[in-house]
Amino acid sequence: AMSAQIPPAKVLQFEALTGAGALGILGGVTWYIGNPALFLGMGISLDIVSEQINALQSSGKTVVLIGTEKNVYGMIALQDQLRSESFDAIDKLHKMGIKIAMLTGDNVLTANAVARPLGIDDLRAGLKPEEKVEAIKDLEKSYGPVLMVGDGVNDAPALAAATCGASMGVAGSDAAIEAADVALMADDLTKVEEALRLGRVARQISKQNIVFSLIVLALLIPSALGGFLSVAAVVFFHEASELLAVANGLRVARKT
């Protein structure tokens, strides 16, 4: 339209249809744009274009239809390009012993075309936002704690429901960022592995410091009560142990 210098028409009463598409009034007619399920739900037959839709979806494309309440008048095929770092990110997570699940609103054919080359362990396609929440609960029952990574409005409920939600801070929607526990400020999937690795190191060091502090207290308190050490000596050793704990905590910085 821009290359043909066609001015954009004014759309009235625009409304987003969560998990399906959107609608708006143009020229007194309500137009819809969304996935095939949106039009099937309105009772519109897609038999004429079903073969084209299946062919496009099988090649990994997301099909978006345009039409009214009576008929379909157009079709747009969209395809996400797999970023090079995606393969590296998935590989690193697998090496950490982490299972990867893909939750998407796209149909199974399109989702398979993306998930297969990436080596996704668990694929769940055709999900609405509320169904992603149920999938998160099911994954927690099957695998334990779940980290949900997302960036869209439709991901927000699942981000909030997961054990830990992480949004892509640069590309993420406001709803996703607000619902998540962690915002990755770089639009780089390898940062997920880095955040998990850093979290594991921090937890390990925290446990070490707690155990070390308990051992020090278990030694100093009886020594002070039994008169084996003076109060000044107990205070000195206690403060020294705190400095050692702080120094141990600083090791996290060397691992980033």
KAHUFEN-V944807 format. One record per helix or strand. SS is the DSSP state (2 for helix, 1 for strand). FROM is the first residue (numbers start at 0). LEN is the number of residues. If there is no record, write none. Layout:
ss:from:len
SS:FROM:LEN
SS:FROM:LEN
This chain:
ss:from:len
1:11:6
1:20:6
1:28:6
2:35:6
2:49:9
1:61:6
1:71:7
2:83:12
1:100:3
2:107:11
1:121:3
2:128:15
1:146:4
2:152:9
1:163:5
2:173:6
1:181:3
2:189:36
2:230:19
2:250:4
